[in-house]
Each structure stands twice: as C-alpha cells, then as structure tokens.
C-alpha cells in the first residue's frame, strides 16, 4: 500500500535567531532533526518572519530577553542594575550576563528588537515553550551561557580565533553536521602565517555560532528535554540552556 506524501508527518525544524548581528538585524540558522544545517542566513525582521511563516512545525530559540524585569529579584548591589530572576540565577552560577531593564525604553535597541520579534511570533501563532502539542513554539536562550553550560567553564572570547574554533568544535562534537573545525589547522601553512592570510572562512562567524547554539538548544529542548536547564520565573521569562547548570 502506497502512503501518500500528504499523510506523512511534517518534520520539525529547529531555528536559532541572533538579533545582535553587525550587518543585518538578525542572523538565523535552521537545523533538521538529524542536526544537519538546513539554512544559515542574515536579514531584517520581515525576512526572518517570512522564512518562519513557511514552516508548519518549527521551534525557535532566540538570543534575546523575552520580557522586561518585573522586579522579582533585588540585586545585592545597586551597581548591578536591573535584572530578571533568570539573569540573577546565571550570575550566581558564575556566568556573567547583562541585566534587562524594567521598561522597554530602558533596554538597548537590540533587546527592543527582540521584544518586537517575540510579539510578531505571537501574531503568527507561536506559543512559548513548553506548549504540549503546539507545532510552533519559541523559547529564550543566551549564547554565552549556552557555551558555558556545554563547556562547563567560560569559553575564550567569542570574536577571537581560539574562541571561534572552540565554539565550532563544541557544536561539532555535539553532533551538528558542520565541517570539522580541526580542518582549519590543515590549511594553515608557513606561507599563510607569514602573509597573515589565515583560512578564517572555514570557521563560522561569531554571530553564526551564536545562532547555531541557539538552534541546537531548540533541538535539545524537543528531542532530549531532560538534558536542558530552565532558569528564572515563567511569568518574567525563562532562559533555556543545553545541559545542566
């Protein structure tokens, strides 16, 4: 008996979105359930929404706060500024992250852009994770905290060569179908070192790595939910991380 294609289940897509890119407003990466890279792109808000609108089953992880601070936690020092419960919990674990203001106007532009993205996703029918049975969900994550959780320590700086190598290797060893980052060293020759032309194009850019780790977090949240951590208060916005912290 032949099974009609229309009867086959729609395969989920796992998308990571980073709103702090330097060239466009967003960088986004999409993985399939086998951790193969489906797409890596950058664009404006409408470009991201147009891509997501074509996906029937998609889980989106966003590298931006999903809510302003609601004053649930009082920092030990006024110098620490406003923060949410999730950010306070990360700092207590030795993971340095910024705080979120009590109003959108007090937040930097990239955070405000993230708020707009969350609102627009809601208009498209996305629901906050975990929403049992919902085919379109979003979750909040934090790229630096993700890499800290996966590495069990603070990684090298994200824009440094060693930082990019380290992050790419973390993702590669987690099963993402990327080019082996160690191939970089096979391409480093005496001539390239002396001329200052290293094969940096073999490594994803920092913002691409941030989008990839977010996509991996979305994948893990669905495929292996027992392997994630959720920090913070649900009403104020929880941060989802890969692994236990």
N, C-alpha and C positions, 0 to 999 in steps of 0.2 A: 504493500500500500504506500503510495507516494504521499509525503507530507507537504502540504502547500507551504510556501515560504512565509505567507502571511500568518500562518499558525505558529511559526517558530517564535520563541521568546526573544524580546529585544534585549540585546546585550548591553549592560551598563557601561557608561563612560565615566571616568574619574578625572576631574579637571581641577587644576590648581591655578589660582589667579593671584598675581602680584601687582599691586597698584602703585608701586614706587619706582617704576621703570623710568629711565632717563630720556628715552627718545619718544615714546608714546605713553599714554596714560596707564596702560596695562600690558603686562606680559602674561600669557596664559599657555599652559601645557595640558595636554589630554593623554591619558593612558587607558588602554583597554584592560580587561580583567587578567590578561597574561602579562601585564606590566610592559607591554610594547608601546612605544611612543606613537600616538596617532597624529598629533599635531603639536607644533610649537610656533607661536605667533605673537605679535605685539599689535596693539591697536587702541583705538579710543573706546569709550564706554559702549557706543552703539555697535561697534564691531564685535565686542565680547558678547553682548546680548543677542546679536544676530546669530552668532555661532551656537550659543546655548539654546536658542529658540528652535533649532532644528533637531535637538536631541530629546528623544522620548523618555529615556532613562538615564539620568545623569546626577552625579553627586559632586558638588562644587566645594572646594576648600579655599578660603580667602585669607590672604595675609594682611588682614586689617581688622581693627576692632569692630564689633557688630553693634555696640551700644556705648553711650556715654557712661561715665561714672555716676552711680546713684548714691554715692556716699555710704556704701555698706562697710567700708573699712577706713579707719583713721590711721594714716601713716605715723610711725613713731616720731618722725621729724617733719616739720613744716617744709623743710628744704626738699623733701622727696616729692612734693607736689601731689596733685590729684591722681588717683589711680583706682582701678577696679579690683575686686576681690581676686580675680584670676591673675592679674599682674602682680599683686601683692604676694600671692602664693608662689609665683615663679621666682620673685626676688628672694623669698625666704629659702628657696632651694638653690640659691646661688646663681641663678640665671638672670643676668641684667636685661631688663626690658623697660621701655618707656611707659609712662602712665597715660591714661586717657582723661581728658577734661570733663567737667560736669555739664558742659553745653557744647553743641557742635561748633559754635563760633569760637570757642577756646581751643579747638583742635586744629592741627596743621592741615593744609589743603589736601594732602594725600589721604588723611583719615576721613575728611569730609567727603572725598570722592568715594571712599569705601562705603560710607553710610548710604550714599546715593545708589551704589551698586546693590546693596542689600535690599533697599526699598524696591528697586526695579525688578529684582529677582522675585520678590514677593508678589509683584504685579503679574509676573509670568507663572505664578502658581508654585513657586519653590517654597518648601517648608523647612524650618530649622531641624537639623539632625539632633537626636534620632526621632524619626517620624515613621513608625512601622507602616509598611505598605505604600508609602509615598514614593513615586518613581522619580521625583525631582526634589532634591534636598540641598541645603547649604550648611556649611559649618565654618567656624572661625578657627584659624590656626596662627602660628607665629614662626617664621622660618628659622630665625636664630635659635629659638627654644626647641624647634624640631631637631635641628642638627645637634644641639646639646644633649637632647634625650637619646638620640641614636648613638652618639659617640661616647656618652657617659662622662663628658667633660666639655669644656669650651673649645670650639674649633679655632683654627687660625682665622685671621681676618678675612671676610668674605671676598674682598677685592684683590687680595694678594694671590700670587701664583700658587703658593702652597695651600691657601685656603680654597681655591677653586679645585685643585687636584684632590684635596681631602674630601670635599663635599661630593664631588663626582664619584670618587671611589666608594664613599659610604652608600650612595644610591645604587651604584653598580653591584656592590656586594649584597644589597638588599633585593636584588633580582630585577631591577629596571633594565630593559633591553637597550642599553646605551653602549657606545663604543668603550672598550676597556681604557680607562684613564691612564693606565701604565704604558699604553702605546705612545704617549707623549714623549717618554724618555727614549724610545727607539728612534724618534725623529730629531732628537737633539744631537747635533753634530758639532765638531770643533768649529767648523766654519760658521754655523748658525750662532753659536755662542759668541764668537769673536765679532761677528757682524751685528749682533743684537737683534736677530730675527728669529725668535722662538716660535714654534708651531702652536701658538695660542688658539688658533682656530679649531684645534682638536678638542678643546675644552668648552663646555657651556659657559656663557657669561654669568656673572653673579645673580642677576635678576632671573635668568633662566633656571638656575639651580634652585632659587627660592620658589619658583613656580612648580618645579618638578617635585620638590619635597612636600609641597602642599598637595599636589596630585597624589603622591604616594600616601599621604596621611588620609586623604579621602578614600583611597583604595583599602587601606588597612581598617578604617572605621566600618566598612561594609563587609569585607572579606574575613577579617580577623578582629572583630570588635573587642575581644578580650585582651588584645595587645595594645590598646590605646589608653591614654590618660585624659580625663576631662577635669579641668581646673576652673574654679570660680562658681559663681551663682548663675543659675539658668536665666533668671529674670534680667540680669545685668550683662550677660554674655559670657559663655564658657569658651575657653581655649582648649582645643583638641590637639594632642601631641601623639606621635608614634612612640610606642614603648611606655614603660612605666617610669615616672619621675617622683 
